[in-house]
């Protein structure tokens, strides 16, 4: 066997025994040859990756062998059509790159396999199919997680064109998204496809070509025979096309038919591409442990590369010897590329690895956050700008800030559940749809994955999405859209692709017992550990307006993913110490003066005895406690963190050292809450004073008055403050 894979030997033996064919005028020889070259290149990349893995020199061996028929999909599309690819779509990537002069897809892929810093899209951070010049948006291998983004991009192409927002995609582009048959069963995939059909049902343009590469098995779990066809073959609103991967001419024709149909109709279609998985799931997979030898060998005759070779010979395009020579030439080319890749540099240090996580330009953010378009504002507010309204509530301040951003930038979109006609459950977005129109302020279907997917696609289309997640508890079923997709795109594309967005989330507790856990969630841990994601947590109305400006500016200028946590219980709060004092109202910050830099806290008071460090609902609670502490002769200052990621470490240390005593007031849970990070920052910053913390219990929040058994209360804060000062 000369160290070759069995499928390699089978190809060579079978082709060498083929009878010569007869030239046919009905076959596009050039197109078929190009298809074979791409397929053979992808196959030899798989062989090389497996060999490198066995030598401990390669780090990724999930191959495309058996799926190379997807090269026909690339042939059917324009090289400028955005593509979000399955990890077995190597044939597609190689073929697309071959359509644009000057690109070397074999080199690209191999540099990814060896994790070289010279790899052209991720810079060695992960082996992905992606390239900015090729319109291939890099995706991780998380199952189906890229489908909501693909739907969002397909939706946003039409919306951007409608709004006159320029982007890198042609207005009549088709978004192609490939995935496996096992991934088709994932809730993310079913939700995304449902969302696409939901749009199409309402005649909203949805130029999306879904390609299900169906090899009948997910690692070791079999897909029931006929499942994909029975599930999607007669789905209303979804045009269905199908082809067998071992019929290259039909693959080329059907793929072209499907792509043309989507481009013309601006509606979704599914191309069911029947494939076969060769050489197991990955290099470490022992396929013989769950598949009979006879079954594995039987699949060799369904090899798409072999099928294309047979077609070349049968139609007289090449002789068997010429096919083998062409195939071996690809082997040699991959060998040369591999040897070169092994000499290329690796990522040198942590700073280089992390360079693309957050590319900040604070000066540009400040300029944009402080800028204003007076004419647009005058029209939006009908000559009555919010800074002239007088004191506002938190909800009102956020509403006016959203209006400011919508007026300033016609690419800003505000959307989510109930945000348009109703104006939000708490009225925060009231009036925005009427003022700015349904193309920019709109309701979505009730699916958080689809809401975030729309935002992920909108950012790629040049828009600036501000989606709303109605309650923090609703985020958790869709958190992977932030964790696996939004947070990683810049990392895996070296900053070439970005996810500018500001995700508004209503959260925290203290709603007087209303709603129980799903309307009073204080779990923010899943947000705070996402590299590069900004987590804003405003408490006061003036801060909320200014911080929202900053987040939108950071999204636009730096492509930042920002999460804007809004305390529900403070939305309509007017008073601080006693009824009628208006102590929690604040004036809207003047344009040009209301910028809050990311990672800067706000200090209230100048007490010298104690620093109360807090955020969200903890701010008014701590201010009331500070007032009562004065009656005990204790001077306390309150530090509102405002930003939970990144934490304002410098401001925190300065406020702590000013008193020598710190009480962290954390409304979230004791385990995994914010206070753990605050205490750590103090210790690592060299603070030598006294530190204590109070927090909510490690509990979900129950219904009614029972909520106050597990939420932090002012009495607990005050008692711990007194103990800390008198200790």
Legacy VTK file of the C-alpha trace (Angstrom):
# vtk DataFile Version 3.0
C-alpha trace
ASCII
DATASET POLYDATA
POINTS 727 float
0.000 0.000 0.000
3.106 2.253 0.129
1.697 3.978 3.211
-1.293 5.212 1.238
-4.880 5.330 2.421
-7.146 2.526 1.132
-9.351 5.048 -0.674
-6.270 6.354 -2.468
-5.314 2.859 -3.650
-8.899 2.169 -4.675
-8.961 5.304 -6.816
-5.718 4.466 -8.601
-6.635 0.824 -9.190
-10.114 1.618 -10.446
-9.062 4.424 -12.804
-6.215 2.418 -14.262
-8.683 -0.296 -15.252
-11.203 2.004 -16.967
-11.810 1.560 -20.701
-11.143 4.552 -22.937
-14.169 6.695 -23.657
-15.577 8.611 -26.583
-15.422 12.420 -26.838
-18.808 14.055 -26.296
-19.784 17.525 -27.455
-22.450 17.643 -24.735
-19.864 17.820 -21.934
-18.156 21.070 -20.958
-14.661 19.622 -20.744
-13.103 22.692 -19.164
-15.709 22.841 -16.430
-15.350 19.146 -15.647
-11.554 19.366 -15.567
-11.685 22.329 -13.182
-14.054 20.400 -10.953
-11.727 17.407 -10.856
-8.684 19.544 -10.080
-10.459 21.125 -7.106
-11.691 17.786 -5.843
-8.298 16.121 -6.225
-6.603 19.048 -4.493
-8.977 18.802 -1.548
-8.477 15.030 -1.339
-4.694 15.275 -1.231
-4.942 17.960 1.436
-6.830 15.419 3.552
-4.161 12.790 2.981
-1.424 15.243 3.933
-3.296 16.437 7.039
-3.646 12.875 8.304
0.027 12.180 7.696
1.033 15.373 9.502
-1.208 14.431 12.397
0.501 11.064 12.749
3.838 12.907 12.838
2.536 15.356 15.488
3.093 18.214 13.037
-0.528 18.846 12.071
-3.333 19.889 14.382
-6.566 19.383 12.447
-7.657 16.346 10.504
-11.424 16.601 10.021
-11.320 16.073 6.292
-13.611 16.657 3.323
-13.085 13.265 1.709
-16.333 12.022 0.228
-17.823 15.528 0.235
-15.816 16.926 -2.672
-18.991 17.169 -4.745
-19.537 20.476 -2.941
-17.040 21.961 -5.384
-19.967 21.974 -7.828
-21.736 24.449 -5.538
-18.799 26.852 -5.788
-18.900 26.420 -9.546
-22.572 27.449 -9.568
-22.053 30.648 -7.603
-20.195 33.860 -8.175
-16.887 34.110 -6.335
-18.276 37.235 -4.660
-21.284 35.487 -3.101
-20.830 35.271 0.688
-20.180 31.725 1.856
-20.416 30.233 5.346
-19.015 26.738 5.080
-19.287 23.382 6.794
-15.967 21.983 7.957
-16.143 19.340 5.193
-16.540 21.911 2.412
-12.903 21.754 1.330
-13.809 21.127 -2.286
-15.913 24.297 -2.313
-13.076 26.374 -0.868
-10.464 25.064 -3.285
-12.767 25.575 -6.269
-13.768 29.093 -5.276
-10.164 30.147 -4.821
-9.348 28.755 -8.258
-11.904 31.169 -9.739
-9.889 34.202 -8.647
-6.366 34.579 -10.088
-3.490 34.812 -7.672
-4.887 32.594 -4.929
-3.409 29.337 -3.711
-6.071 27.406 -1.785
-3.799 24.414 -1.150
-1.344 26.665 0.629
-4.141 28.412 2.540
-5.576 25.182 3.906
-2.251 23.592 4.739
-1.085 26.657 6.652
-4.214 26.221 8.746
-3.529 22.537 9.340
-0.063 23.298 10.737
-1.347 26.371 12.654
0.995 28.793 10.949
0.754 32.502 11.697
0.996 33.053 7.929
-2.409 31.426 7.338
-4.368 34.117 5.450
-7.547 34.476 7.487
-7.166 33.256 11.084
-3.419 33.747 11.280
-2.913 30.261 12.718
-5.521 30.611 15.456
-7.724 27.833 14.054
-8.029 25.764 10.908
-10.996 27.321 9.124
-12.187 27.802 5.567
-12.135 31.539 5.112
-10.653 34.383 3.120
-11.617 38.019 2.790
-10.813 38.135 -0.924
-12.966 35.074 -1.582
-16.079 36.078 0.326
-15.670 33.046 2.576
-16.537 34.046 6.142
-14.649 31.778 8.559
-16.739 29.521 10.773
-15.784 27.331 13.689
-16.871 23.710 13.812
-19.614 24.275 16.368
-22.613 22.298 15.127
-24.967 24.465 13.037
-24.052 27.637 14.922
-23.364 29.514 11.676
-26.858 29.063 10.244
-28.534 31.944 12.149
-25.788 34.289 10.921
-26.315 33.097 7.346
-30.043 33.801 7.646
-29.264 37.188 9.161
-26.912 38.076 6.325
-29.401 36.992 3.668
-32.057 39.148 5.339
-29.715 42.100 5.773
-28.568 42.255 2.152
-32.043 43.382 1.137
-32.455 45.638 4.158
-29.117 47.358 3.519
-30.042 47.934 -0.119
-33.410 49.326 0.950
-31.716 51.762 3.337
-28.926 52.699 0.931
-26.199 51.309 3.196
-23.073 50.314 1.314
-21.280 47.045 1.991
-18.923 44.631 0.262
-21.633 42.395 -1.178
-23.496 42.902 -4.447
-27.223 43.611 -3.936
-28.177 40.456 -5.875
-25.778 38.191 -3.989
-26.737 34.728 -2.833
-25.690 33.653 0.657
-24.592 30.020 0.688
-24.414 28.036 3.912
-23.357 24.392 4.075
-23.840 21.956 6.950
-24.055 18.236 7.619
-27.047 15.943 7.983
-26.344 15.491 11.688
-26.199 19.263 12.165
-29.596 19.563 10.460
-31.121 18.076 13.610
-29.631 20.670 15.929
-32.088 23.175 17.372
-29.916 25.988 16.019
-30.348 24.689 12.475
-34.076 24.054 12.773
-34.592 27.469 14.298
-32.556 29.204 11.606
-34.377 27.460 8.770
-37.688 28.284 10.399
-36.604 31.924 10.611
-35.699 31.962 6.915
-39.094 30.539 6.009
-40.805 32.966 8.377
-39.268 35.836 6.399
-40.047 34.301 3.016
-43.657 33.701 4.076
-43.981 37.466 4.506
-42.283 38.166 1.148
-39.191 39.485 2.889
-36.202 38.828 0.575
-34.223 35.812 1.774
-31.586 34.886 -0.856
-30.251 31.883 1.053
-28.946 28.660 -0.463
-28.725 26.002 2.219
-26.547 23.048 1.281
-27.039 19.920 3.370
-24.058 17.639 2.792
-25.696 14.383 3.774
-23.248 11.542 4.383
-25.672 9.616 6.566
-23.663 9.641 9.774
-22.649 12.061 12.516
-19.403 10.766 14.028
-20.851 7.326 14.889
-24.576 8.164 15.017
-26.496 7.264 11.870
-29.026 9.545 10.236
-32.166 7.571 9.365
-32.315 6.798 5.667
-34.424 9.376 3.838
-34.623 11.701 6.849
-33.398 14.901 5.178
-35.638 14.458 2.153
-38.694 13.639 4.255
-38.042 16.625 6.510
-37.219 19.244 3.898
-38.310 17.801 0.554
-41.869 19.116 0.846
-41.346 21.972 3.313
-43.671 24.849 2.352
-41.700 27.900 1.314
-38.417 26.022 0.884
-37.475 25.059 -2.661
-35.827 21.636 -2.626
-33.093 20.426 -4.977
-31.186 17.171 -4.729
-28.231 15.464 -6.350
-25.952 12.514 -5.686
-22.346 13.401 -5.086
-21.131 10.571 -7.304
-22.890 12.083 -10.343
-20.686 15.106 -11.129
-22.544 16.308 -14.211
-25.856 16.324 -12.379
-24.225 18.003 -9.389
-22.986 20.791 -11.634
-26.375 21.220 -13.283
-28.501 21.012 -10.145
-26.213 23.300 -8.159
-26.404 25.884 -10.948
-30.184 25.518 -11.105
-30.496 25.988 -7.336
-28.187 29.000 -7.206
-29.918 30.672 -10.134
-33.342 30.046 -8.601
-32.345 31.679 -5.306
-30.725 34.633 -7.080
-33.781 35.248 -9.228
-36.482 34.643 -6.607
-34.671 36.044 -3.522
-36.123 33.156 -1.559
-34.567 30.240 0.348
-33.738 26.879 -1.181
-32.131 23.715 0.117
-29.733 21.693 -1.979
-29.662 18.168 -0.597
-26.268 16.887 -1.645
-25.966 13.166 -0.985
-22.371 12.552 -0.023
-20.298 9.834 1.594
-17.851 10.102 4.452
-14.498 8.530 3.673
-11.658 7.909 6.153
-13.858 8.353 9.213
-14.834 11.452 11.134
-11.318 12.648 11.931
-7.793 11.387 12.336
-8.448 10.053 15.837
-11.676 8.311 14.849
-11.531 4.504 14.626
-14.379 3.988 12.173
-14.130 0.209 12.299
-15.363 0.378 15.894
-18.895 1.173 14.762
-19.045 0.317 11.041
-18.529 -3.047 9.370
-15.549 -3.374 7.063
-17.819 -4.334 4.187
-19.871 -1.164 4.654
-16.782 1.045 4.714
-15.357 -0.540 1.573
-18.703 -0.352 -0.251
-18.604 3.434 0.110
-15.390 3.595 -1.935
-17.423 3.211 -5.110
-19.414 6.337 -4.190
-16.249 8.446 -4.052
-17.012 11.782 -5.822
-13.408 12.204 -6.955
-13.530 8.764 -8.559
-16.909 9.598 -10.098
-15.520 12.740 -11.729
-12.503 10.785 -12.981
-14.828 8.205 -14.516
-16.815 10.973 -16.193
-13.645 12.493 -17.645
-12.655 9.141 -19.132
-16.147 8.097 -20.250
-16.661 11.333 -22.184
-13.221 11.233 -23.739
-11.871 14.304 -21.998
-8.862 12.397 -20.601
-7.470 8.905 -20.815
-7.115 6.864 -17.623
-3.359 7.509 -17.626
-3.935 11.249 -18.017
-6.386 11.245 -15.109
-3.859 9.475 -12.900
-1.112 11.839 -14.003
-3.305 14.831 -13.144
-4.210 13.280 -9.792
-0.561 12.558 -8.948
0.426 16.077 -9.980
-1.928 17.359 -7.278
-0.289 15.028 -4.787
3.094 16.472 -5.679
1.771 20.025 -5.477
0.316 19.393 -2.027
3.600 17.807 -0.943
5.493 20.940 -1.952
2.974 23.155 -0.221
3.182 21.005 2.906
6.955 21.183 3.126
6.789 24.936 2.719
4.044 25.242 5.355
6.176 23.383 7.877
8.839 26.077 7.599
6.422 28.942 8.264
6.326 30.739 11.569
3.915 30.033 14.395
2.171 32.507 16.675
4.913 33.759 18.939
3.230 34.913 22.144
-0.033 35.650 23.902
-0.140 39.210 22.608
-0.015 37.992 19.013
-2.684 35.363 19.658
-4.977 37.960 21.203
-4.270 40.835 18.831
-7.512 40.434 16.907
-9.833 39.907 19.875
-10.385 43.601 20.502
-8.890 46.187 18.199
-9.591 49.387 20.093
-9.342 52.949 18.837
-10.633 54.887 21.855
-10.005 58.268 20.266
-12.189 57.386 17.295
-14.840 55.976 19.606
-14.838 59.171 21.662
-15.117 61.334 18.562
-18.054 59.364 17.255
-19.781 59.090 20.611
-19.509 62.851 21.034
-20.527 63.801 17.509
-24.022 64.855 16.556
-25.911 65.646 13.396
-27.955 68.661 14.332
-30.215 68.558 11.295
-31.016 64.862 11.718
-31.616 65.351 15.434
-33.862 68.319 14.834
-36.000 66.287 12.447
-36.123 63.245 14.707
-37.054 65.184 17.816
-39.176 67.760 16.004
-37.116 70.597 17.362
-37.407 69.409 20.971
-34.155 67.544 21.729
-34.138 65.364 24.850
-31.628 67.543 26.694
-34.401 70.163 26.929
-37.004 67.792 28.382
-35.879 68.022 31.959
-35.126 65.070 34.239
-35.770 61.636 32.713
-36.176 58.101 33.983
-33.785 55.337 32.979
-36.257 53.991 30.409
-36.795 57.444 28.930
-33.060 58.128 28.721
-32.429 54.854 26.871
-35.333 55.596 24.543
-33.950 59.029 23.673
-30.456 57.656 23.191
-31.762 55.018 20.786
-33.574 57.754 18.886
-30.359 59.780 18.769
-28.467 56.852 17.247
-31.223 56.096 14.751
-31.232 59.744 13.699
-27.464 59.970 13.432
-26.865 56.804 11.398
-29.376 55.433 8.893
-27.653 52.025 9.149
-28.738 51.549 12.785
-31.450 48.921 13.298
-33.449 48.305 16.487
-35.276 44.984 16.647
-36.423 42.138 18.871
-39.576 40.761 20.447
-42.301 43.389 20.915
-39.967 46.341 20.341
-41.832 47.943 17.418
-45.608 48.351 17.620
-45.808 47.757 21.355
-42.667 49.710 22.102
-41.194 47.026 24.328
-42.618 45.251 27.368
-41.511 48.199 29.522
-42.039 50.922 26.926
-38.334 51.521 26.381
-38.628 51.569 22.571
-42.010 53.289 22.470
-42.471 55.625 19.507
-39.302 54.612 17.670
-41.074 52.649 14.945
-43.436 55.512 14.214
-40.555 57.963 14.065
-38.048 55.917 12.048
-40.152 53.394 10.156
-40.646 49.654 10.143
-37.552 49.003 8.025
-35.345 50.136 10.903
-37.390 49.354 14.008
-39.125 46.014 13.712
-40.446 43.019 15.588
-38.876 39.615 15.144
-40.177 36.131 15.690
-39.861 34.910 19.252
-36.527 33.126 19.002
-33.404 34.531 20.621
-31.050 32.551 18.372
-32.681 34.135 15.339
-32.584 37.605 16.892
-28.858 37.342 17.516
-28.325 35.659 14.143
-30.017 38.616 12.470
-27.606 40.908 14.295
-24.619 38.793 13.265
-25.654 38.986 9.625
-26.574 42.665 9.772
-23.096 43.619 10.908
-21.581 41.817 7.922
-23.921 43.782 5.642
-22.673 47.154 6.855
-25.546 47.788 9.253
-25.309 48.494 12.973
-27.763 46.263 14.821
-29.141 46.996 18.284
-31.140 43.845 19.047
-33.108 43.436 22.238
-33.282 40.246 24.285
-36.445 40.693 26.298
-35.126 39.180 29.536
-31.696 38.036 30.643
-33.047 34.524 31.301
-34.050 34.306 27.642
-30.458 34.831 26.527
-29.108 31.584 27.886
-30.718 29.347 25.264
-28.972 31.430 22.594
-25.718 32.289 24.343
-23.635 30.361 21.806
-24.510 32.983 19.204
-22.453 35.370 21.322
-19.894 32.897 22.629
-19.245 30.751 19.562
-20.042 33.211 16.779
-19.962 36.897 17.709
-17.000 36.713 20.068
-14.895 34.580 17.740
-15.342 36.069 14.273
-12.679 38.747 14.634
-10.386 36.216 16.312
-10.725 33.700 13.480
-10.460 36.311 10.729
-7.635 38.442 12.157
-10.107 41.305 12.285
-11.072 41.065 8.595
-14.703 40.357 9.486
-16.458 42.014 12.414
-19.681 41.757 14.402
-20.585 45.339 15.289
-23.595 45.125 17.584
-25.078 46.376 20.829
-27.265 43.728 22.450
-29.736 45.287 24.857
-30.855 42.926 27.619
-33.352 43.661 30.364
-32.242 41.888 33.511
-31.511 41.614 37.212
-34.103 41.285 39.987
-36.058 43.459 42.418
-39.298 43.601 40.433
-41.352 43.318 43.621
-41.742 39.589 43.226
-43.128 39.719 39.704
-42.413 36.963 37.225
-40.145 34.640 39.146
-36.909 33.381 37.657
-37.585 34.051 33.989
-38.216 37.732 34.611
-35.698 38.194 37.427
-32.419 36.656 36.320
-29.127 37.806 37.806
-26.770 35.320 36.120
-24.193 37.296 34.140
-21.286 34.865 34.308
-21.822 33.566 30.770
-21.298 37.105 29.462
-18.337 38.220 31.529
-15.943 35.507 30.372
-16.278 36.172 26.631
-12.965 37.556 25.338
-13.368 41.002 23.823
-17.078 41.365 24.573
-17.973 44.617 26.336
-20.541 44.293 29.122
-22.132 47.593 30.126
-24.351 47.843 33.192
-25.783 51.346 33.592
-27.747 52.330 36.654
-28.508 56.045 36.352
-30.418 57.596 33.425
-27.644 59.967 32.381
-25.055 57.174 32.446
-27.330 54.889 30.444
-27.705 57.421 27.632
-23.995 58.194 27.513
-22.879 54.571 27.799
-25.218 53.546 24.996
-23.601 56.219 22.812
-20.210 54.779 23.668
-21.256 51.217 22.893
-22.713 52.168 19.517
-19.573 54.123 18.694
-17.332 51.211 19.727
-19.396 48.855 17.587
-19.186 51.132 14.566
-15.527 52.141 14.906
-13.985 48.941 16.241
-16.535 46.253 15.431
-17.037 45.593 19.121
-19.687 43.252 20.437
-21.341 45.082 23.312
-23.909 43.754 25.768
-25.994 46.455 27.437
-27.560 45.157 30.668
-30.508 47.258 31.778
-31.906 46.946 35.342
-35.630 46.377 34.852
-36.493 47.493 38.369
-34.938 50.917 37.711
-36.585 51.576 34.341
-39.313 53.784 35.787
-37.820 54.595 39.183
-38.046 58.308 39.983
-37.119 58.620 43.642
-34.041 57.671 45.641
-34.452 58.355 49.370
-38.130 59.173 49.801
-41.273 59.476 47.739
-41.322 62.529 45.547
-37.650 63.460 45.869
-36.938 62.752 42.173
-33.503 61.578 43.217
-33.209 58.912 40.506
-34.114 61.174 37.616
-31.383 62.814 35.560
-31.081 65.162 32.626
-30.174 63.821 29.236
-26.476 64.492 28.529
-25.783 67.130 25.915
-24.425 65.778 22.611
-20.670 66.180 22.617
-20.392 66.011 26.398
-21.926 62.691 27.335
-19.251 60.151 26.406
-18.355 57.485 28.997
-15.117 55.674 28.118
-15.311 51.895 28.262
-13.916 50.670 31.564
-14.376 53.886 33.582
-16.343 53.869 36.824
-18.339 56.674 38.461
-17.824 57.774 42.032
-20.565 59.207 44.248
-19.491 61.044 47.386
-16.103 61.480 49.020
-16.375 59.590 52.291
-13.042 58.622 53.853
-14.121 55.597 55.921
-15.553 53.085 53.441
-15.918 52.437 49.709
-19.045 50.621 48.535
-18.298 49.042 45.152
-21.398 48.126 43.208
-23.403 48.311 39.972
-26.989 48.076 38.687
-29.627 47.953 41.408
-26.818 48.009 43.945
-26.110 51.674 43.207
-29.303 53.217 44.619
-29.287 50.647 47.418
-25.714 51.585 48.337
-26.453 55.318 48.146
-29.290 54.882 50.607
-27.057 52.823 52.886
-24.339 55.482 52.655
-26.852 58.099 53.780
-27.776 55.997 56.820
-24.105 55.347 57.613
-23.599 59.099 57.937
-25.992 58.966 60.861
-23.447 56.664 62.516
-20.642 59.091 61.762
-19.302 56.949 58.925
-18.351 58.596 55.653
-18.867 56.250 52.727
-18.377 56.751 49.017
-20.108 54.663 46.359
-18.265 53.456 43.272
-20.569 52.507 40.403
-18.522 50.133 38.240
-20.771 50.804 35.216
-18.741 48.322 33.112
-18.609 44.653 34.101
-16.228 43.789 31.255
-13.682 45.157 31.155
-13.775 45.994 34.853
-12.599 49.540 35.686
-9.602 48.266 37.639
-7.763 51.581 37.905
-10.795 53.463 39.204
-11.556 50.594 41.549
-8.097 50.657 43.095
-8.105 54.439 43.439
-11.468 54.421 45.229
-10.387 51.536 47.460
-7.140 53.225 48.501
-9.000 56.429 49.292
-10.677 54.738 52.283
-8.689 51.582 52.971
-11.915 49.584 53.338
-14.027 48.070 50.571
-17.424 46.436 50.695
-18.425 44.884 47.382
-22.191 45.084 46.962
-23.111 42.449 44.382
-26.737 41.736 43.499
-25.704 38.693 41.456
-24.923 35.294 42.914
-22.130 34.687 45.367
-20.629 31.934 43.206
-19.731 33.094 39.735
-20.990 36.608 40.385
-19.298 39.943 39.789
-17.879 40.320 43.302
-15.381 37.493 42.799
-13.756 39.413 39.947
-13.790 42.670 41.920
-12.049 41.115 44.913
-9.517 39.463 42.619
-8.789 42.787 40.911
-8.182 44.410 44.294
-5.817 41.672 45.427
-3.931 41.562 42.137
-3.719 45.358 42.165
-1.902 45.271 45.491
-4.686 46.677 47.672
-3.729 46.029 51.306
-6.830 47.282 53.082
-9.904 45.415 54.325
-12.248 43.759 51.827
-15.629 42.107 52.285
-18.517 41.296 50.018
-22.252 40.802 50.171
-24.242 39.247 47.376
-27.365 37.434 46.327
-27.739 33.791 47.261
-26.702 30.930 44.978
-30.316 30.429 44.013
-32.765 30.979 41.241
-35.208 33.762 42.033
-38.634 32.503 43.136
-42.040 34.079 42.665
-43.581 36.667 44.963
-42.191 37.811 48.283
-40.012 34.696 48.499
-37.673 36.471 46.065
-36.446 38.686 48.887
-35.118 35.691 50.779
-32.427 35.205 48.115
-31.881 38.737 46.816
-29.461 41.090 48.523
-31.156 43.676 50.761
-30.102 47.019 52.217
-30.162 45.765 55.793
-27.514 43.166 54.950
-25.407 45.799 53.209
-25.649 48.165 56.169
-24.842 45.533 58.789
-21.770 44.345 56.882
-20.642 47.937 56.339
-20.858 48.656 60.068
-18.993 45.441 60.892
-16.248 46.238 58.394
-15.687 49.786 59.668
-15.806 48.873 63.358
-13.700 45.732 62.981
LINES 1 728
727 0 1 2 3 4 5 6 7 8 9 10 11 12 13 14 15 16 17 18 19 20 21 22 23 24 25 26 27 28 29 30 31 32 33 34 35 36 37 38 39 40 41 42 43 44 45 46 47 48 49 50 51 52 53 54 55 56 57 58 59 60 61 62 63 64 65 66 67 68 69 70 71 72 73 74 75 76 77 78 79 80 81 82 83 84 85 86 87 88 89 90 91 92 93 94 95 96 97 98 99 100 101 102 103 104 105 106 107 108 109 110 111 112 113 114 115 116 117 118 119 120 121 122 123 124 125 126 127 128 129 130 131 132 133 134 135 136 137 138 139 140 141 142 143 144 145 146 147 148 149 150 151 152 153 154 155 156 157 158 159 160 161 162 163 164 165 166 167 168 169 170 171 172 173 174 175 176 177 178 179 180 181 182 183 184 185 186 187 188 189 190 191 192 193 194 195 196 197 198 199 200 201 202 203 204 205 206 207 208 209 210 211 212 213 214 215 216 217 218 219 220 221 222 223 224 225 226 227 228 229 230 231 232 233 234 235 236 237 238 239 240 241 242 243 244 245 246 247 248 249 250 251 252 253 254 255 256 257 258 259 260 261 262 263 264 265 266 267 268 269 270 271 272 273 274 275 276 277 278 279 280 281 282 283 284 285 286 287 288 289 290 291 292 293 294 295 296 297 298 299 300 301 302 303 304 305 306 307 308 309 310 311 312 313 314 315 316 317 318 319 320 321 322 323 324 325 326 327 328 329 330 331 332 333 334 335 336 337 338 339 340 341 342 343 344 345 346 347 348 349 350 351 352 353 354 355 356 357 358 359 360 361 362 363 364 365 366 367 368 369 370 371 372 373 374 375 376 377 378 379 380 381 382 383 384 385 386 387 388 389 390 391 392 393 394 395 396 397 398 399 400 401 402 403 404 405 406 407 408 409 410 411 412 413 414 415 416 417 418 419 420 421 422 423 424 425 426 427 428 429 430 431 432 433 434 435 436 437 438 439 440 441 442 443 444 445 446 447 448 449 450 451 452 453 454 455 456 457 458 459 460 461 462 463 464 465 466 467 468 469 470 471 472 473 474 475 476 477 478 479 480 481 482 483 484 485 486 487 488 489 490 491 492 493 494 495 496 497 498 499 500 501 502 503 504 505 506 507 508 509 510 511 512 513 514 515 516 517 518 519 520 521 522 523 524 525 526 527 528 529 530 531 532 533 534 535 536 537 538 539 540 541 542 543 544 545 546 547 548 549 550 551 552 553 554 555 556 557 558 559 560 561 562 563 564 565 566 567 568 569 570 571 572 573 574 575 576 577 578 579 580 581 582 583 584 585 586 587 588 589 590 591 592 593 594 595 596 597 598 599 600 601 602 603 604 605 606 607 608 609 610 611 612 613 614 615 616 617 618 619 620 621 622 623 624 625 626 627 628 629 630 631 632 633 634 635 636 637 638 639 640 641 642 643 644 645 646 647 648 649 650 651 652 653 654 655 656 657 658 659 660 661 662 663 664 665 666 667 668 669 670 671 672 673 674 675 676 677 678 679 680 681 682 683 684 685 686 687 688 689 690 691 692 693 694 695 696 697 698 699 700 701 702 703 704 705 706 707 708 709 710 711 712 713 714 715 716 717 718 719 720 721 722 723 724 725 726
